[in-house]
Amino acid sequence: MEKILQQIINSNKKYTLDGQVASYIPELRNANSEDLGICVIDMNNSMYSAGDCDKKFTIQSISKTIVLAMALMDNEWDYVFSKVGMEPSGDPFNSIMKLETNDTKKPCNPMINAGAIVTTSLIKGNTLQEKEDRMLAFFRKLAKNDTLQINESVYKSEKLTGDRNRAMGYLLKNDGYIEANVEETLDLYFKQCSIEVTVKDLARIGLLFSNYGIDIETGKRIISEEICRMVKTFMITCGMYDASGEFALKVGIPAKSGVGGGIMASVPRKIGIGVYGPALDKKGNSIGGLRVLKTLSKKLNLNIF
């Protein structure tokens, strides 16, 4: 398997030259655009990796899947989806347009920024610190990595330049979709996006969703089967921003990307996958990572359709 993964990395490395690292968050400019790595963990808990698999990067929008699961565990589902929708938006991940133009002004889904800010506001806790502690503990539990930390430089950079997200937050507050304090919600949102991971962490989280919430090592349930199904469905329909339909057709794996260059994928009952390539295409997805997943899906017959 590692030989196959290394061949896939080698054959797709050239595509990293066609993308650009994210620049709207200043700290993300420091990434090496030619990095490309992958980790796969199977149902026997065997781990295989190749390329830049030990590089740390911030999780960014991949965090939306985990926070959605947490919001659904903390609240009644009907309440959660009274605040955020279930439909693909067809717009860029940071679009603000439909908050004004759709009939309800409700965010289309939890995988775009507006929807994710809403789900972040639904995390339970008496104080911002308690919410942050619960969130970080949950990320660590899913990744089976107690060393996960918030990258303070990226967090501060996001907070300093996050005016578009701030505008969304106040629109959502005005229309009743956020009931919590807006600035505290945004602070928590910036922090969740700034959690530092490797592809091995992403593969471990992807495997948990693949196994419908059961820890492969202990056999203990961490997330309900229903929530895992829901999260993977959002990954297929909305997880790759406004390229989700094309990705579903060409790759056919539930996946979620982030502008830090990561992609987490989850093949039901088979494998969890983490990919890293900070050079992005115009829609904000890892340009090399997309190619790697397309090749892997075809080679191992992973397409769920």
Solvent accessible surface area in square Angstrom, and as a share of the most:
residue,aa,sasa,rsa
1,M,77,0.35
2,E,86,0.39
3,K,151,0.64
4,I,49,0.25
5,L,0,0.00
6,Q,72,0.32
7,Q,89,0.40
8,I,3,0.02
9,I,4,0.02
10,N,95,0.49
11,S,62,0.40
12,N,7,0.04
13,K,75,0.32
14,K,125,0.53
15,Y,50,0.19
16,T,2,0.01
17,L,122,0.61
18,D,100,0.52
19,G,7,0.07
20,Q,139,0.62
21,V,31,0.18
22,A,8,0.07
23,S,59,0.38
24,Y,112,0.43
25,I,9,0.04
26,P,53,0.33
27,E,63,0.28
28,L,18,0.09
29,R,140,0.51
30,N,118,0.61
31,A,37,0.28
32,N,82,0.42
33,S,41,0.26
34,E,86,0.39
35,D,9,0.04
36,L,0,0.00
37,G,0,0.00
38,I,0,0.00
39,C,0,0.00
40,V,0,0.00
41,I,0,0.00
42,D,28,0.15
43,M,59,0.26
44,N,129,0.66
45,N,52,0.26
46,S,39,0.25
47,M,76,0.34
48,Y,58,0.22
49,S,24,0.15
50,A,7,0.05
51,G,36,0.35
52,D,37,0.19
53,C,19,0.11
54,D,100,0.52
55,K,87,0.37
56,K,138,0.59
57,F,12,0.05
58,T,7,0.04
59,I,1,0.00
60,Q,5,0.02
61,S,8,0.05
62,I,0,0.00
63,S,0,0.00
64,K,0,0.00
65,T,0,0.00
66,I,0,0.00
67,V,0,0.00
68,L,0,0.00
69,A,0,0.00
70,M,6,0.02
71,A,0,0.00
72,L,4,0.02
73,M,89,0.40
74,D,30,0.15
75,N,21,0.11
76,E,139,0.62
77,W,88,0.31
78,D,127,0.66
79,Y,79,0.30
80,V,0,0.00
81,F,23,0.09
82,S,58,0.37
83,K,20,0.08
84,V,0,0.00
85,G,12,0.12
86,M,109,0.49
87,E,116,0.52
88,P,75,0.47
89,S,17,0.11
90,G,61,0.59
91,D,20,0.10
92,P,73,0.46
93,F,21,0.09
94,N,43,0.22
95,S,23,0.15
96,I,47,0.24
97,M,105,0.47
98,K,64,0.27
99,L,6,0.03
100,E,98,0.44
101,T,93,0.54
102,N,41,0.21
103,D,149,0.77
104,T,83,0.48
105,K,72,0.31
106,K,46,0.19
107,P,2,0.01
108,C,20,0.12
109,N,1,0.01
110,P,0,0.00
111,M,0,0.00
112,I,20,0.10
113,N,11,0.05
114,A,2,0.01
115,G,0,0.00
116,A,0,0.00
117,I,0,0.00
118,V,0,0.00
119,T,0,0.00
120,T,1,0.00
121,S,14,0.09
122,L,16,0.08
123,I,3,0.02
124,K,104,0.44
125,G,26,0.25
126,N,140,0.72
127,T,78,0.45
128,L,43,0.21
129,Q,104,0.46
130,E,68,0.30
131,K,33,0.14
132,E,24,0.11
133,D,76,0.40
134,R,85,0.31
135,M,0,0.00
136,L,21,0.11
137,A,56,0.44
138,F,21,0.09
139,F,0,0.00
140,R,57,0.21
141,K,116,0.49
142,L,3,0.01
143,A,5,0.04
144,K,83,0.35
145,N,38,0.19
146,D,118,0.61
147,T,102,0.59
148,L,6,0.03
149,Q,100,0.44
150,I,19,0.09
151,N,37,0.19
152,E,92,0.41
153,S,59,0.38
154,V,9,0.05
155,Y,20,0.08
156,K,127,0.54
157,S,12,0.07
158,E,10,0.05
159,K,82,0.35
160,L,147,0.73
161,T,58,0.34
162,G,7,0.06
163,D,95,0.49
164,R,121,0.44
165,N,22,0.11
166,R,50,0.18
167,A,46,0.36
168,M,0,0.00
169,G,0,0.00
170,Y,105,0.40
171,L,49,0.24
172,L,2,0.01
173,K,80,0.34
174,N,118,0.61
175,D,47,0.25
176,G,38,0.37
177,Y,31,0.12
178,I,2,0.01
179,E,115,0.51
180,A,27,0.21
181,N,84,0.43
182,V,7,0.04
183,E,75,0.34
184,E,74,0.33
185,T,6,0.03
186,L,1,0.00
187,D,13,0.07
188,L,2,0.01
189,Y,6,0.02
190,F,1,0.01
191,K,27,0.11
192,Q,0,0.00
193,C,5,0.03
194,S,0,0.00
195,I,0,0.00
196,E,47,0.21
197,V,2,0.01
198,T,19,0.11
199,V,1,0.00
200,K,62,0.26
201,D,10,0.05
202,L,0,0.00
203,A,0,0.00
204,R,35,0.13
205,I,0,0.00
206,G,0,0.00
207,L,3,0.02
208,L,11,0.05
209,F,0,0.00
210,S,0,0.00
211,N,14,0.07
212,Y,20,0.08
213,G,0,0.00
214,I,52,0.26
215,D,11,0.06
216,I,47,0.24
217,E,96,0.43
218,T,81,0.47
219,G,53,0.51
220,K,141,0.60
221,R,118,0.43
222,I,25,0.13
223,I,1,0.00
224,S,37,0.24
225,E,55,0.25
226,E,100,0.45
227,I,8,0.04
228,C,0,0.00
229,R,122,0.44
230,M,43,0.19
231,V,0,0.00
232,K,12,0.05
233,T,80,0.47
234,F,10,0.04
235,M,2,0.01
236,I,27,0.14
237,T,49,0.29
238,C,6,0.04
239,G,0,0.00
240,M,1,0.00
241,Y,12,0.04
242,D,45,0.23
243,A,13,0.10
244,S,7,0.05
245,G,49,0.47
246,E,89,0.40
247,F,14,0.06
248,A,18,0.14
249,L,151,0.75
250,K,111,0.47
251,V,4,0.03
252,G,0,0.00
253,I,0,0.00
254,P,3,0.02
255,A,0,0.00
256,K,0,0.00
257,S,0,0.00
258,G,1,0.01
259,V,7,0.04
260,G,8,0.07
261,G,0,0.00
262,G,1,0.01
263,I,1,0.00
264,M,0,0.00
265,A,1,0.00
266,S,0,0.00
267,V,3,0.02
268,P,32,0.20
269,R,127,0.46
270,K,97,0.41
271,I,12,0.06
272,G,0,0.00
273,I,0,0.00
274,G,0,0.00
275,V,0,0.00
276,Y,8,0.03
277,G,0,0.00
278,P,3,0.02
279,A,1,0.00
280,L,15,0.08
281,D,41,0.21
282,K,211,0.89
283,K,86,0.37
284,G,8,0.07
285,N,0,0.00
286,S,0,0.00
287,I,33,0.17
288,G,1,0.01
289,G,0,0.00
290,L,38,0.19
291,R,103,0.37
292,V,0,0.00
293,L,0,0.00
294,K,84,0.36
295,T,47,0.27
296,L,0,0.00
297,S,5,0.03
298,K,178,0.75
299,K,112,0.48
300,L,50,0.25
301,N,119,0.61
302,L,9,0.05
303,N,62,0.32
304,I,73,0.37
305,F,160,0.67
